[in-house]
């Protein structure tokens, strides 16, 4: 990877800690920086290293470059979804000005949508206090699987899946009711903290 200057250690640690892939590119497709997640996602998408930015990602970058050529005064963020067999990738591209680099760069964020859905489902499961099995069912349901496919994946019957989904719905509603009560309580008692 051609890199003008490595980011300071603390900044590098932050960039490497992102769940999203982060790429910094020149408008000539040269990679200035790529975090580990970007390397992994580019490899999954195109089977190549990040030094050869996959064409699906570069097409989104080109759209930003073209929009800048048409309207240089306006700052755009271009977003698109790229699908391959095993994942859906959200690609967001925007301009980035860096000290020491004459031309503006492209900041590219890559988000694995499947992973994002799983993380959301896990957060919901924690909030709703789901059991381990209910969490497994919920992650698969959030990923778009039917009851039949969930049953097959977890080696349980469809009736069991239906029962788990009913329990999840009840726990979700209980959580929402509790949150609504907290909001109402706090709005009527702004000087008191509610820790139900």
N, C-alpha and C positions, 0 to 999 in steps of 0.2 A: 504494500500500500504506500502510495506517495503521500507523505504528510509534511506540510510546511513546518509545523511546530506541534509537538505533543501538548495537550492541555495540561494544566497543573494537576498534580496528583489528586487533590480533593475534587476538582471538576471531573476528572477522568472517573473517579469512584462513583460520582453521581450519575454520569452518563452510562456507566456500565451497570448501575443498579436499576436502570429503567426496565420495565417489562417490555416497553416498545423498542423496536429497532430504531437506531438513530444513525443517519448518514449525513455527511456534509460533503457536497459535490461542487465542482466548478461547473460553469455552464457548458464546458467542453467534455463533461462526463468523467472527469478525473475525480477519484475518491480522495478526499482530504482526511476524513475520519469515518470510522464505522465501529459501533460498539459490538459486543459479542452477539447480542440478539439480532442485530442487522446481518451479521455474518451467517448466523443460523437460518434466518428467514430467507435470505437470498439463496442459500444453498438448497433449502427445501423447495423454493419456487422454481429455480432454474437449474439446479445441480451444478452451479458454478460458484466460484469464489466471488466475494463482494467487489474485487477489483474490476470485474466485468459486470457492471450494473445490469441486472436483468432488463430486457427490453420492455417488459410490462411496466416496470417501475420508471424506466427512462421516458416512456411515452407520457406519463403524468408530468414529469419534469419538463418535457418539451412543451406541454400545454401551458405551463407557467411561463416559460421563456417567451412563447408566442404572445401570451396575454400582455406581457411586459412590453414587447415590441409594439403592440397595438395601442397600449395605453400606459406609457412609462410613469405617469404621475400617480397612478393608482396601485396600491399594494394588494395583491391577490393571495389567497390561499386556495390551492387546487386540491381537491380530494376525490379519490376514486377507489373502487373496490376491484381487486384482482383475484380471480378464482383459479385454483388449480385443483387437482384431484383430492388432496387431503386438507386443504385449508382455504379460507377466504381471508385475504389480506387487505386491510384498509391502508391506503397510501395517502399521506398528506404532505404537500410540498409548499414551502414558502421561501421567500428571499431572506438571506441572512448576510449582514455586513460584518466582516471581521477585520480587526486591525491587522495591518501588514499584508493584506491581500487587496490588490487593486480593484478587481471586479467583485461584485456581490456573489455570494455563493448560494447554493440551494440547500435548505434544511429539509431533510426527508424523514418523516416519522412513519414507521411501519408497525401496524398493529394486527396481530393474529386475532381475528374475530372469534374463532372457536375458543381460544384461551380467554379472551375477554368475557365471553358468555359463561365459561366455567368459573371464573373468578367472581363474577356477579352472583352466580348461583350459590357459591360457597359462602359469600358474605350474607346473602339472604338466609341461607340455612343456619348460620350462626345467630343472626338476629331473631329468627323464628324458633330457635332452640329445637331444631330437627334432630332426630336420631341419626346414627351413622347410615343406616339403610335408607331412611327418608332422604338424606342428603344425596346418596348415590342415585336414587330415583329422580330427585329434583334436578341434579346436574344433567342427566340424560334427557329429561323432559325439556329443560331450558335449551338444550342443544337441538331440539326439534324432533326428537324421536317419538314415535307412537307408543301407545301402551304395549302393543304387541312386541315391538323391537326392544323396549325397555325390559320386558319380561324375558326375552331371549338373551339379552346381554347379561342380565343378573341371575339367570337360571331360576326364575320364580314364575308363578302363574300370573296371567293377566288380572285375575281377581285380586291377587296380592298387590299388584301394582295399583289397581284401582283403589284398594283400601289405603295404601300409602299416600296416594294423591289426595284422597279425602282427608286424611290426617294433616297433610301439608296445608291444604286449603283452610282447615280449621285453625291451625297454628298461625298461619299468615293473617287470618282475620282477627285472631286474638291479639297479635302484635299490632295490627293497624288500629284496633279499638283502644289498646293501651296508649299508643302514640297520640291518638286523637284526644284521649282523656288528659294526657300530659300537656298537650298544647292548650287545651281549654283551661286547665287548672293554672298553668303558668300565665296565660293571658289575663286571668281574673285575679291572680296573686303575683304580680310582677316582682315583689320584693322577697318572695320565698322561693327557695329552690326545691324542686320536686325530684325526688330520687326514688321513684316507685320501683 
